[in-house]
């Protein structure tokens, strides 16, 4: 394991120095920070193809910590769980209800080892499809594409990956209709819109710890009609049939994106059963490179928003993405954050007010003030929207509760 070997070399240790358990104290300890720094594959001690399951922490306080399991690991884990249940008095006459979540967290899947328990397993989990977008929500998303001055670009800061995929689908349908009707202006509009959605969607994929792709045994991408596939959930594996093995994909990894561009000009992004959209791999690659370069800046603002303003990580991400959608507002916001105060002169004025005046009128923090300024710029009914801003801020917590429950 290169990461751990480097740790040993820093302590001038070799494997030959560890002769018995008495020497264990010499080994470098790993902290949670090390697990995050080595994300995602840095501490993998077996070939990736030998890993049959990937699980992780929730990632609520930063990068997820990833765990890889071989089949031997899972067998051992199931034996331990079965022994624990038997030790507590369980037998094949009993029924086990697993109340942990069935996500990437190890709880639900980790305990769902029915073949070792010799007793019925009842999963206690949400059976709804988290990747389903209701017709009502689709109508709301498409309305922003039609009505917003920026075609919903700032609005996308609060959208999930599947919602942006839905918008991309709709934009592609409209583009195709405009192309067939020789409506050049509409073709240019929807081309620009699809490129903009690709920007936000690619950045969201860079932040998402688990994206999958289909590959052959020799490592080549599995292509269908010369198109590579990217899958946003391993639900796809359970019900699919066909060639190709589901493998982790690193959208934020330059080497992976370079190989993806070589294999396919277009990638099909899908959740498996319901949603599919096409993305330009070269544009994705360029966006991913810029996302990687901007990581120090993004971390700086995320620290300010979470630690300085007391926002949750998802809320902080929302404000960062939304304010960044407007260059002028973001530049002033960045200056204000770094100086610790609003600019003394030359502040942006929209509808006769500045961010500082909005903060004073609404008694809100700097991010909310610039967010309100952006709303004034984007909303066609600005005066009416301004009157409703105070109530919207009061409802913000409820909004985030619904938004980040998805």
MIMIDO-583790 format. One record per residue (C-alpha): residue number from 1; residue in one letter; z, y, x. Coordinates in Angstrom, 3 decimals, m for minus. Each point is the difference from the previous one (the first is absolute). Last residue first. Layout:
% residues N
resi->NUM	resn->A	up->Z	north->Y	east->X
...
% end
This chain:
% residues 406
resi->406	resn->X	up->m0.971	north->13.495	east->m33.511
resi->405	resn->X	up->3.612	north->1.178	east->m0.086
resi->404	resn->X	up->m1.054	north->2.852	east->2.253
resi->403	resn->X	up->m1.659	north->2.017	east->m2.743
resi->402	resn->X	up->2.486	north->m0.626	east->m2.784
resi->401	resn->X	up->3.053	north->1.066	east->1.977
resi->400	resn->X	up->m2.039	north->2.720	east->1.641
resi->399	resn->X	up->m0.760	north->1.595	east->m3.358
resi->398	resn->X	up->3.575	north->m0.289	east->m1.177
resi->397	resn->X	up->1.136	north->1.766	east->3.138
resi->396	resn->X	up->m2.584	north->2.723	east->m0.499
resi->395	resn->X	up->1.002	north->0.752	east->m3.615
resi->394	resn->X	up->1.996	north->3.088	east->0.968
resi->393	resn->X	up->m2.905	north->1.081	east->2.193
resi->392	resn->X	up->m2.355	north->m0.364	east->m2.955
resi->391	resn->X	up->2.303	north->2.134	east->m2.133
resi->390	resn->X	up->m0.113	north->2.825	east->2.529
resi->389	resn->X	up->m3.742	north->m0.292	east->0.389
resi->388	resn->X	up->m0.811	north->0.406	east->m3.690
resi->387	resn->X	up->m0.445	north->3.785	east->0.073
resi->386	resn->X	up->m2.165	north->m0.293	east->3.113
resi->385	resn->X	up->m2.229	north->m2.508	east->m1.751
resi->384	resn->X	up->m0.729	north->2.457	east->m2.789
resi->383	resn->X	up->m0.969	north->2.673	east->2.513
resi->382	resn->X	up->m2.041	north->m2.422	east->2.071
resi->381	resn->X	up->m2.165	north->m1.481	east->m2.714
resi->380	resn->X	up->m2.690	north->m1.107	east->2.478
resi->379	resn->X	up->2.623	north->m1.861	east->2.068
resi->378	resn->X	up->m0.762	north->m0.290	east->3.711
resi->377	resn->X	up->1.288	north->3.238	east->1.513
resi->376	resn->X	up->3.118	north->0.192	east->m2.140
resi->375	resn->X	up->0.763	north->m3.654	east->0.727
resi->374	resn->X	up->m0.302	north->0.716	east->3.726
resi->373	resn->X	up->2.562	north->2.783	east->m0.307
resi->372	resn->X	up->2.319	north->m2.375	east->m1.877
resi->371	resn->X	up->m0.323	north->m2.529	east->2.836
resi->370	resn->X	up->0.716	north->2.798	east->2.463
resi->369	resn->X	up->3.236	north->0.797	east->m1.841
resi->368	resn->X	up->0.907	north->m3.677	east->m0.408
resi->367	resn->X	up->m0.348	north->m0.540	east->3.753
resi->366	resn->X	up->2.094	north->3.133	east->0.805
resi->365	resn->X	up->2.996	north->m0.804	east->m2.178
resi->364	resn->X	up->0.563	north->1.245	east->m3.541
resi->363	resn->X	up->1.825	north->2.846	east->m1.731
resi->362	resn->X	up->m2.931	north->0.473	east->m2.407
resi->361	resn->X	up->m0.372	north->3.754	east->0.390
resi->360	resn->X	up->1.092	north->0.030	east->3.652
resi->359	resn->X	up->m2.191	north->m2.941	east->0.983
resi->358	resn->X	up->m2.936	north->1.466	east->m1.929
resi->357	resn->X	up->0.445	north->3.292	east->1.848
resi->356	resn->X	up->m0.005	north->m1.851	east->3.338
resi->355	resn->X	up->m3.112	north->m1.951	east->m0.954
resi->354	resn->X	up->m1.814	north->3.233	east->m0.757
resi->353	resn->X	up->m0.935	north->1.546	east->m3.346
resi->352	resn->X	up->m2.826	north->2.089	east->m1.472
resi->351	resn->X	up->m2.042	north->m2.880	east->m1.375
resi->350	resn->X	up->m0.099	north->m1.417	east->3.522
resi->349	resn->X	up->1.300	north->1.967	east->2.976
resi->348	resn->X	up->0.099	north->m1.651	east->3.412
resi->347	resn->X	up->2.528	north->1.671	east->2.276
resi->346	resn->X	up->m1.190	north->2.705	east->2.411
resi->345	resn->X	up->3.392	north->1.117	east->1.294
resi->344	resn->X	up->3.465	north->m1.469	east->0.624
resi->343	resn->X	up->m1.197	north->m3.593	east->m0.207
resi->342	resn->X	up->2.512	north->m2.181	east->m1.915
resi->341	resn->X	up->2.865	north->m1.314	east->2.108
resi->340	resn->X	up->0.965	north->m2.923	east->2.248
resi->339	resn->X	up->m2.701	north->0.936	east->2.486
resi->338	resn->X	up->m1.381	north->m3.551	east->0.124
resi->337	resn->X	up->0.207	north->m0.490	east->m3.764
resi->336	resn->X	up->m1.452	north->3.438	east->m0.782
resi->335	resn->X	up->m2.929	north->m0.549	east->2.361
resi->334	resn->X	up->m0.717	north->m3.391	east->m1.536
resi->333	resn->X	up->0.135	north->1.504	east->m3.516
resi->332	resn->X	up->m2.395	north->2.756	east->1.052
resi->331	resn->X	up->m2.427	north->m2.541	east->1.466
resi->330	resn->X	up->0.416	north->m2.272	east->m3.039
resi->329	resn->X	up->m0.821	north->2.811	east->m2.452
resi->328	resn->X	up->m3.150	north->0.938	east->1.880
resi->327	resn->X	up->m1.200	north->m3.589	east->0.489
resi->326	resn->X	up->0.521	north->m1.180	east->m3.588
resi->325	resn->X	up->0.238	north->m3.819	east->m0.215
resi->324	resn->X	up->2.854	north->0.110	east->2.533
resi->323	resn->X	up->2.308	north->1.282	east->m2.732
resi->322	resn->X	up->m0.600	north->m3.119	east->m2.095
resi->321	resn->X	up->0.277	north->m2.527	east->2.816
resi->320	resn->X	up->3.266	north->1.436	east->1.361
resi->319	resn->X	up->1.505	north->0.527	east->m3.452
resi->318	resn->X	up->m0.702	north->m3.579	east->m1.091
resi->317	resn->X	up->1.193	north->m1.488	east->3.278
resi->316	resn->X	up->3.299	north->1.863	east->m0.340
resi->315	resn->X	up->0.429	north->m1.350	east->m3.532
resi->314	resn->X	up->m0.672	north->m3.555	east->1.223
resi->313	resn->X	up->2.523	north->0.423	east->2.867
resi->312	resn->X	up->2.712	north->1.449	east->m2.246
resi->311	resn->X	up->0.587	north->3.724	east->0.278
resi->310	resn->X	up->3.097	north->1.484	east->1.648
resi->309	resn->X	up->m1.732	north->3.202	east->1.090
resi->308	resn->X	up->0.744	north->m0.117	east->3.725
resi->307	resn->X	up->0.402	north->m3.754	east->0.372
resi->306	resn->X	up->m2.823	north->m1.181	east->m2.244
resi->305	resn->X	up->m2.381	north->2.966	east->0.017
resi->304	resn->X	up->0.656	north->1.017	east->3.605
resi->303	resn->X	up->m0.215	north->m3.582	east->1.267
resi->302	resn->X	up->m3.222	north->m0.508	east->m1.971
resi->301	resn->X	up->m1.376	north->3.204	east->1.478
resi->300	resn->X	up->0.528	north->m1.104	east->3.588
resi->299	resn->X	up->m1.171	north->m3.536	east->m0.768
resi->298	resn->X	up->m3.289	north->1.352	east->m1.359
resi->297	resn->X	up->m0.516	north->2.125	east->3.092
resi->296	resn->X	up->0.672	north->m2.959	east->2.313
resi->295	resn->X	up->m2.295	north->m2.278	east->m2.103
resi->294	resn->X	up->m2.939	north->2.436	east->m0.069
resi->293	resn->X	up->m1.935	north->m1.918	east->2.647
resi->292	resn->X	up->0.351	north->m3.254	east->m1.945
resi->291	resn->X	up->m1.171	north->1.612	east->m3.240
resi->290	resn->X	up->m2.944	north->1.519	east->1.881
resi->289	resn->X	up->m1.006	north->m3.440	east->1.265
resi->288	resn->X	up->0.418	north->m1.488	east->m3.499
resi->287	resn->X	up->m2.249	north->2.698	east->m1.469
resi->286	resn->X	up->m2.700	north->m0.761	east->2.575
resi->285	resn->X	up->0.215	north->m3.741	east->m0.695
resi->284	resn->X	up->m0.108	north->0.499	east->m3.773
resi->283	resn->X	up->m3.123	north->2.136	east->0.383
resi->282	resn->X	up->m1.607	north->m2.755	east->2.048
resi->281	resn->X	up->1.117	north->m2.648	east->m2.516
resi->280	resn->X	up->m1.554	north->1.755	east->m3.019
resi->279	resn->X	up->2.018	north->m1.196	east->m2.997
resi->278	resn->X	up->m0.942	north->m2.022	east->m3.081
resi->277	resn->X	up->2.315	north->m0.504	east->m2.963
resi->276	resn->X	up->1.489	north->m3.041	east->m1.726
resi->275	resn->X	up->2.618	north->m0.302	east->m2.722
resi->274	resn->X	up->1.053	north->m2.867	east->m2.303
resi->273	resn->X	up->0.567	north->m3.468	east->1.474
resi->272	resn->X	up->0.200	north->0.421	east->3.763
resi->271	resn->X	up->1.759	north->3.262	east->0.844
resi->270	resn->X	up->m3.238	north->1.210	east->1.546
resi->269	resn->X	up->m1.526	north->2.099	east->2.781
resi->268	resn->X	up->m3.623	north->m0.956	east->0.713
resi->267	resn->X	up->m0.967	north->1.204	east->3.461
resi->266	resn->X	up->m3.346	north->1.594	east->0.856
resi->265	resn->X	up->m1.808	north->0.287	east->3.335
resi->264	resn->X	up->1.154	north->m3.520	east->0.864
resi->263	resn->X	up->0.675	north->m2.057	east->3.119
resi->262	resn->X	up->m0.174	north->2.713	east->2.643
resi->261	resn->X	up->2.029	north->2.386	east->m2.156
resi->260	resn->X	up->2.655	north->m2.691	east->m0.536
resi->259	resn->X	up->0.143	north->m0.687	east->3.751
resi->258	resn->X	up->0.649	north->3.676	east->0.712
resi->257	resn->X	up->2.557	north->0.134	east->m2.824
resi->256	resn->X	up->1.948	north->m2.910	east->1.513
resi->255	resn->X	up->m0.031	north->1.528	east->3.468
resi->254	resn->X	up->1.090	north->3.407	east->m1.315
resi->253	resn->X	up->3.052	north->m1.479	east->m1.841
resi->252	resn->X	up->1.085	north->2.241	east->m2.883
resi->251	resn->X	up->m1.960	north->m2.164	east->m2.461
resi->250	resn->X	up->1.777	north->m3.055	east->1.391
resi->249	resn->X	up->m1.140	north->m3.096	east->m1.914
resi->248	resn->X	up->2.141	north->m3.074	east->m0.656
resi->247	resn->X	up->m2.012	north->m3.204	east->m0.670
resi->246	resn->X	up->m1.146	north->m1.775	east->m3.175
resi->245	resn->X	up->m2.239	north->m2.875	east->1.044
resi->244	resn->X	up->m3.671	north->m0.063	east->m0.871
resi->243	resn->X	up->m2.119	north->m1.963	east->m2.391
resi->242	resn->X	up->0.438	north->m0.349	east->m3.718
resi->241	resn->X	up->2.526	north->m0.272	east->m2.778
resi->240	resn->X	up->2.572	north->2.574	east->m1.005
resi->239	resn->X	up->3.121	north->m0.437	east->m2.089
resi->238	resn->X	up->2.901	north->0.164	east->2.427
resi->237	resn->X	up->m1.715	north->1.849	east->2.844
resi->236	resn->X	up->m0.667	north->3.190	east->m1.955
resi->235	resn->X	up->3.689	north->0.400	east->m0.800
resi->234	resn->X	up->0.139	north->0.720	east->3.757
resi->233	resn->X	up->m0.491	north->3.662	east->m0.824
resi->232	resn->X	up->m2.145	north->2.864	east->1.270
resi->231	resn->X	up->m3.088	north->m2.041	east->0.863
resi->230	resn->X	up->m2.723	north->1.161	east->2.398
resi->229	resn->X	up->m3.353	north->m1.767	east->m0.221
resi->228	resn->X	up->m2.961	north->0.262	east->2.370
resi->227	resn->X	up->m3.470	north->0.580	east->m1.467
resi->226	resn->X	up->m3.240	north->m1.553	east->1.276
resi->225	resn->X	up->m0.667	north->m1.521	east->m3.460
resi->224	resn->X	up->3.351	north->m1.750	east->0.362
resi->223	resn->X	up->1.403	north->0.146	east->3.501
resi->222	resn->X	up->2.926	north->m1.981	east->1.426
resi->221	resn->X	up->1.002	north->1.933	east->3.096
resi->220	resn->X	up->m0.182	north->m1.980	east->3.226
resi->219	resn->X	up->3.232	north->m1.449	east->1.429
resi->218	resn->X	up->m1.331	north->m3.477	east->0.856
resi->217	resn->X	up->1.727	north->m1.522	east->m3.058
resi->216	resn->X	up->m1.762	north->2.481	east->m2.275
resi->215	resn->X	up->1.558	north->3.219	east->m1.219
resi->214	resn->X	up->0.839	north->1.651	east->m3.323
resi->213	resn->X	up->2.024	north->3.209	east->0.236
resi->212	resn->X	up->3.551	north->0.959	east->m0.831
resi->211	resn->X	up->1.972	north->3.238	east->m0.251
resi->210	resn->X	up->3.739	north->m0.132	east->0.479
resi->209	resn->X	up->2.063	north->2.836	east->1.451
resi->208	resn->X	up->m1.467	north->2.797	east->m2.143
resi->207	resn->X	up->m0.004	north->3.250	east->1.978
resi->206	resn->X	up->m3.517	north->m0.512	east->1.383
resi->205	resn->X	up->m1.160	north->m1.041	east->m3.502
resi->204	resn->X	up->1.336	north->3.286	east->m1.392
resi->203	resn->X	up->m1.888	north->1.880	east->2.714
resi->202	resn->X	up->m3.170	north->m1.891	east->m0.938
resi->201	resn->X	up->0.459	north->0.869	east->m3.687
resi->200	resn->X	up->0.555	north->3.680	east->0.716
resi->199	resn->X	up->m3.170	north->0.350	east->2.075
resi->198	resn->X	up->m2.065	north->m2.425	east->m2.076
resi->197	resn->X	up->0.846	north->2.086	east->m3.074
resi->196	resn->X	up->m1.469	north->3.007	east->1.769
resi->195	resn->X	up->m3.159	north->m1.882	east->0.949
resi->194	resn->X	up->m0.365	north->m1.227	east->m3.590
resi->193	resn->X	up->0.376	north->3.581	east->m1.276
resi->192	resn->X	up->m2.608	north->1.352	east->2.428
resi->191	resn->X	up->m2.489	north->m2.637	east->m1.132
resi->190	resn->X	up->0.981	north->0.758	east->m3.593
resi->189	resn->X	up->m0.877	north->3.674	east->0.332
resi->188	resn->X	up->m3.169	north->m0.632	east->2.028
resi->187	resn->X	up->m1.336	north->m2.420	east->m2.627
resi->186	resn->X	up->0.972	north->2.463	east->m2.762
resi->185	resn->X	up->m2.069	north->2.718	east->1.661
resi->184	resn->X	up->m2.917	north->m2.388	east->0.536
resi->183	resn->X	up->m0.307	north->m1.137	east->m3.608
resi->182	resn->X	up->m2.837	north->m2.502	east->0.533
resi->181	resn->X	up->1.079	north->m1.941	east->m3.141
resi->180	resn->X	up->0.371	north->m3.219	east->2.021
resi->179	resn->X	up->2.010	north->1.867	east->2.630
resi->178	resn->X	up->2.217	north->1.631	east->m2.619
resi->177	resn->X	up->0.787	north->m3.388	east->m1.581
resi->176	resn->X	up->0.751	north->m1.506	east->3.421
resi->175	resn->X	up->2.304	north->2.886	east->0.933
resi->174	resn->X	up->1.804	north->m0.286	east->m3.332
resi->173	resn->X	up->0.644	north->m3.713	east->0.547
resi->172	resn->X	up->1.102	north->0.675	east->3.603
resi->171	resn->X	up->2.408	north->2.732	east->m1.159
resi->170	resn->X	up->1.474	north->m2.409	east->m2.553
resi->169	resn->X	up->0.591	north->m2.708	east->2.597
resi->168	resn->X	up->1.485	north->2.523	east->2.427
resi->167	resn->X	up->2.383	north->1.223	east->m2.702
resi->166	resn->X	up->1.124	north->m3.592	east->m0.613
resi->165	resn->X	up->0.500	north->m0.511	east->3.741
resi->164	resn->X	up->2.117	north->3.157	east->0.034
resi->163	resn->X	up->2.117	north->m1.502	east->m2.781
resi->162	resn->X	up->0.295	north->m3.304	east->1.888
resi->161	resn->X	up->1.236	north->1.805	east->3.112
resi->160	resn->X	up->2.637	north->1.923	east->m1.947
resi->159	resn->X	up->m0.447	north->3.630	east->m0.959
resi->158	resn->X	up->2.344	north->2.883	east->0.823
resi->157	resn->X	up->m2.067	north->1.547	east->2.781
resi->156	resn->X	up->m3.069	north->m0.673	east->m2.165
resi->155	resn->X	up->0.753	north->3.159	east->m1.981
resi->154	resn->X	up->m0.936	north->2.120	east->3.002
resi->153	resn->X	up->m3.519	north->m1.490	east->m0.018
resi->152	resn->X	up->m0.306	north->m0.076	east->m3.805
resi->151	resn->X	up->m3.533	north->1.395	east->m0.136
resi->150	resn->X	up->0.973	north->3.042	east->2.139
resi->149	resn->X	up->m0.165	north->2.487	east->m2.858
resi->148	resn->X	up->1.632	north->m2.592	east->m2.211
resi->147	resn->X	up->m1.660	north->m0.732	east->m3.357
resi->146	resn->X	up->m2.398	north->m2.925	east->0.373
resi->145	resn->X	up->1.658	north->m2.131	east->2.675
resi->144	resn->X	up->3.372	north->0.935	east->m1.485
resi->143	resn->X	up->m1.151	north->m1.308	east->m3.372
resi->142	resn->X	up->m1.054	north->m3.261	east->1.685
resi->141	resn->X	up->3.559	north->m0.653	east->1.121
resi->140	resn->X	up->1.475	north->0.779	east->m3.437
resi->139	resn->X	up->m2.545	north->m2.230	east->m1.756
resi->138	resn->X	up->0.767	north->m2.785	east->2.474
resi->137	resn->X	up->3.714	north->0.363	east->m0.755
resi->136	resn->X	up->m0.617	north->m0.419	east->m3.722
resi->135	resn->X	up->m2.268	north->m3.007	east->0.615
resi->134	resn->X	up->2.789	north->m1.644	east->1.982
resi->133	resn->X	up->m0.287	north->m0.632	east->3.735
resi->132	resn->X	up->0.926	north->m3.551	east->1.060
resi->131	resn->X	up->1.052	north->m0.526	east->3.599
resi->130	resn->X	up->3.643	north->m0.693	east->m0.792
resi->129	resn->X	up->m1.123	north->m2.930	east->m2.161
resi->128	resn->X	up->2.904	north->m0.768	east->m2.303
resi->127	resn->X	up->2.093	north->m3.152	east->0.528
resi->126	resn->X	up->3.061	north->1.938	east->1.156
resi->125	resn->X	up->2.359	north->m2.454	east->1.625
resi->124	resn->X	up->2.628	north->m2.615	east->m0.727
resi->123	resn->X	up->m1.683	north->m3.112	east->1.371
resi->122	resn->X	up->1.340	north->m3.171	east->m1.703
resi->121	resn->X	up->0.170	north->m2.927	east->2.430
resi->120	resn->X	up->0.622	north->m3.552	east->m1.250
resi->119	resn->X	up->1.992	north->m2.318	east->2.315
resi->118	resn->X	up->m0.773	north->m2.222	east->2.989
resi->117	resn->X	up->1.112	north->2.884	east->2.280
resi->116	resn->X	up->m2.460	north->m0.856	east->2.775
resi->115	resn->X	up->m3.154	north->0.092	east->m2.103
resi->114	resn->X	up->1.316	north->3.029	east->m1.863
resi->113	resn->X	up->m0.041	north->2.323	east->2.997
resi->112	resn->X	up->m0.039	north->3.338	east->m1.834
resi->111	resn->X	up->2.900	north->1.394	east->1.991
resi->110	resn->X	up->m2.119	north->1.770	east->2.612
resi->109	resn->X	up->m2.641	north->1.016	east->m2.541
resi->108	resn->X	up->2.625	north->1.954	east->m1.975
resi->107	resn->X	up->2.061	north->1.489	east->2.824
resi->106	resn->X	up->m2.356	north->0.460	east->2.981
resi->105	resn->X	up->m1.242	north->3.442	east->m1.029
resi->104	resn->X	up->m3.812	north->m0.004	east->m0.260
resi->103	resn->X	up->0.380	north->m0.168	east->m3.785
resi->102	resn->X	up->1.613	north->m2.500	east->m2.329
resi->101	resn->X	up->3.233	north->1.894	east->m0.646
resi->100	resn->X	up->3.249	north->m1.964	east->0.076
resi->99	resn->X	up->1.318	north->m1.616	east->m3.182
resi->98	resn->X	up->m0.840	north->m3.604	east->0.874
resi->97	resn->X	up->1.304	north->m2.111	east->m2.886
resi->96	resn->X	up->0.845	north->m3.512	east->1.129
resi->95	resn->X	up->0.376	north->m2.749	east->m2.606
resi->94	resn->X	up->2.554	north->m2.786	east->0.520
resi->93	resn->X	up->m0.265	north->m3.787	east->m0.363
resi->92	resn->X	up->m1.612	north->m0.266	east->3.440
resi->91	resn->X	up->3.300	north->1.173	east->1.492
resi->90	resn->X	up->1.894	north->3.188	east->0.761
resi->89	resn->X	up->3.626	north->m0.070	east->1.102
resi->88	resn->X	up->0.105	north->3.014	east->2.347
resi->87	resn->X	up->m0.700	north->m2.265	east->2.992
resi->86	resn->X	up->m3.049	north->m1.303	east->m1.872
resi->85	resn->X	up->m1.297	north->3.544	east->m0.401
resi->84	resn->X	up->0.607	north->0.841	east->3.683
resi->83	resn->X	up->m1.632	north->m3.251	east->1.125
resi->82	resn->X	up->m3.110	north->0.787	east->m2.070
resi->81	resn->X	up->m0.195	north->3.495	east->1.487
resi->80	resn->X	up->0.300	north->m1.377	east->3.556
resi->79	resn->X	up->m2.638	north->m2.666	east->m0.631
resi->78	resn->X	up->m2.309	north->2.623	east->m1.508
resi->77	resn->X	up->0.392	north->2.185	east->3.084
resi->76	resn->X	up->m0.745	north->m2.939	east->2.332
resi->75	resn->X	up->m3.143	north->m0.890	east->m1.933
resi->74	resn->X	up->m1.053	north->3.650	east->m0.024
resi->73	resn->X	up->0.437	north->0.303	east->3.772
resi->72	resn->X	up->m1.929	north->m3.242	east->0.586
resi->71	resn->X	up->m2.852	north->1.366	east->m2.147
resi->70	resn->X	up->m0.115	north->3.050	east->2.264
resi->69	resn->X	up->1.669	north->3.169	east->m1.184
resi->68	resn->X	up->m0.606	north->3.620	east->0.994
resi->67	resn->X	up->2.570	north->2.747	east->m0.621
resi->66	resn->X	up->m0.886	north->3.702	east->m0.156
resi->65	resn->X	up->2.327	north->2.991	east->0.110
resi->64	resn->X	up->m1.438	north->2.688	east->m2.260
resi->63	resn->X	up->m0.480	north->3.463	east->1.399
resi->62	resn->X	up->2.357	north->2.661	east->m1.303
resi->61	resn->X	up->3.176	north->0.160	east->m2.085
resi->60	resn->X	up->m1.302	north->m1.680	east->m3.164
resi->59	resn->X	up->m2.047	north->m2.550	east->1.963
resi->58	resn->X	up->0.855	north->m2.853	east->m2.369
resi->57	resn->X	up->0.569	north->m2.560	east->2.753
resi->56	resn->X	up->m2.760	north->m2.438	east->0.808
resi->55	resn->X	up->m1.750	north->m3.255	east->m0.743
resi->54	resn->X	up->m3.011	north->m1.812	east->1.453
resi->53	resn->X	up->m0.720	north->m3.652	east->m0.743
resi->52	resn->X	up->m2.201	north->m2.698	east->1.553
resi->51	resn->X	up->0.173	north->1.242	east->3.595
resi->50	resn->X	up->m1.930	north->m2.371	east->2.273
resi->49	resn->X	up->m3.119	north->2.205	east->m0.250
resi->48	resn->X	up->1.985	north->2.835	east->1.560
resi->47	resn->X	up->0.463	north->m1.963	east->3.209
resi->46	resn->X	up->3.722	north->m0.515	east->0.699
resi->45	resn->X	up->2.699	north->2.306	east->1.419
resi->44	resn->X	up->m0.665	north->3.013	east->m2.227
resi->43	resn->X	up->2.128	north->2.835	east->1.343
resi->42	resn->X	up->m2.761	north->2.625	east->0.219
resi->41	resn->X	up->m1.803	north->m1.047	east->m3.194
resi->40	resn->X	up->0.835	north->2.764	east->m2.505
resi->39	resn->X	up->1.880	north->1.984	east->1.151
resi->38	resn->X	up->1.451	north->m0.179	east->3.540
resi->37	resn->X	up->1.560	north->3.459	east->m0.331
resi->36	resn->X	up->1.598	north->m1.007	east->m3.305
resi->35	resn->X	up->1.616	north->m3.138	east->1.414
resi->34	resn->X	up->1.101	north->1.978	east->3.046
resi->33	resn->X	up->1.634	north->2.623	east->m2.230
resi->32	resn->X	up->1.803	north->m2.788	east->m1.830
resi->31	resn->X	up->1.571	north->m0.825	east->3.333
resi->30	resn->X	up->m0.892	north->m2.761	east->2.445
resi->29	resn->X	up->2.470	north->m1.089	east->2.670
resi->28	resn->X	up->m1.110	north->m0.444	east->3.597
resi->27	resn->X	up->0.997	north->m3.359	east->1.508
resi->26	resn->X	up->2.768	north->m0.025	east->2.602
resi->25	resn->X	up->2.646	north->m0.991	east->m2.534
resi->24	resn->X	up->m1.855	north->m3.285	east->m0.461
resi->23	resn->X	up->0.861	north->m1.155	east->3.507
resi->22	resn->X	up->3.043	north->m2.095	east->m0.950
resi->21	resn->X	up->m2.191	north->m1.795	east->m2.524
resi->20	resn->X	up->m1.732	north->m1.653	east->2.948
resi->19	resn->X	up->m2.674	north->0.532	east->2.670
resi->18	resn->X	up->m1.399	north->3.395	east->m0.984
resi->17	resn->X	up->m1.175	north->1.552	east->3.283
resi->16	resn->X	up->m3.090	north->m2.223	east->0.027
resi->15	resn->X	up->m1.260	north->1.821	east->m3.114
resi->14	resn->X	up->m0.308	north->3.161	east->2.153
resi->13	resn->X	up->2.210	north->3.086	east->0.002
resi->12	resn->X	up->m0.461	north->3.336	east->1.788
resi->11	resn->X	up->1.649	north->1.853	east->m2.906
resi->10	resn->X	up->m3.245	north->1.911	east->m0.670
resi->9	resn->X	up->m1.805	north->m3.311	east->0.525
resi->8	resn->X	up->2.025	north->m1.523	east->m2.817
resi->7	resn->X	up->m0.962	north->2.769	east->m2.441
resi->6	resn->X	up->m3.632	north->m0.365	east->1.100
resi->5	resn->X	up->0.199	north->m3.729	east->m0.766
resi->4	resn->X	up->1.355	north->0.891	east->m3.430
resi->3	resn->X	up->m3.064	north->2.085	east->m0.901
resi->2	resn->X	up->m2.417	north->m2.447	east->1.666
resi->1	resn->X	up->1.242	north->m3.047	east->m1.948
% end
